[in-house]
Amino acid sequence: MIPASSPFHPDNDNPYQAWREAKLDGYPQRLEDLVVSVANPKALTTAERAALLERCRKTNMAIYVGPNLGEDKAIPRLMGRQFGLNRLDAHLLSDEDDISTLTVAESSATKGEFIPYTNRPIRWHTDGYYNPAGQQILGMILHCATPAAAGGVNALLDHEILYLLLRDENPAHIRALMQENAMSIPPRMDGDNVARPEETGPVFSTLPGGQLHMRYTARTRSISWQQDSATQNAVAAIERLLAQDLPWKFQHRLEAGMGLLCNNVLHDRTGFTDAPEQKRVIYRVRYYDRIGQT
């Protein structure tokens, strides 16, 4: 639950209005405002780190542009450490080092059953929305080793902005999405065995440090929403807002050497096409930590 003293509690209006004003003041309107060029992402200069941190504090995300160093998984790992991202999410499809190599699976077996390992579009979501309460994904890095020959564009939206828009429209949306049973992710089966149990929880919650956290997916096959009218109205409002051309929504395609550093903001991905000589390779690192000092 969100504490009553939090500005994110829908009944606590004055602190919310103060937070809202500060959030929107000087909020970037162009993708270019999120981008920071870095000489060596493994060892940032003081100025480079400060520039990335400034953007993450404001928008919960930043895009770094570094040299094309090829398929080097040390880049996202060392980038994360420089921002206090240390607790990696180990899951079924991550590599032995807990970093996921997102590329089109050669067969439909195992990885090919999961959309990130295909070239199909991915709808709006936050990562790890199906994780249990003690293993929420708070931070994430997407690092591009090789882009697709065509496509593979991400749309990005700060989850705090979506919260703000929903609350301004109707605080009842927030109350519904705060419910402990607002959304349920059905169990994932492995044959006759349960590989992952059902997970039920809120969309919006706050962390021990008071920061806003969001769990969401626009998929319909892997989620069940509470059937009360307030929740259904809130979900419809999310879908409507995400479909709009919002000034706070950014679109970007990661090229080789570029990466997204974020506090697990909302994102999607268009479909893409590989070529025999150019197959998309993205390293995804998911953390139980938020970016430090944000």
Helices and strands as residue ranges (DSSP letters): H 13-24, G 31-34, E 35-37, H 46-59, E 61-65, H 74-81, E 100-102, G 110-113, G 115-117, E 122-125, G 133-135, E 139-146, E 150-151, E 154-157, H 159-169, H 171-178, E 183-185, E 188-190, E 193-196, E 199-201, E 204-206, E 212-214, E 224-225, H 229-243, E 250-252, E 258-262, E 266-269, E 272-273, E 281-287
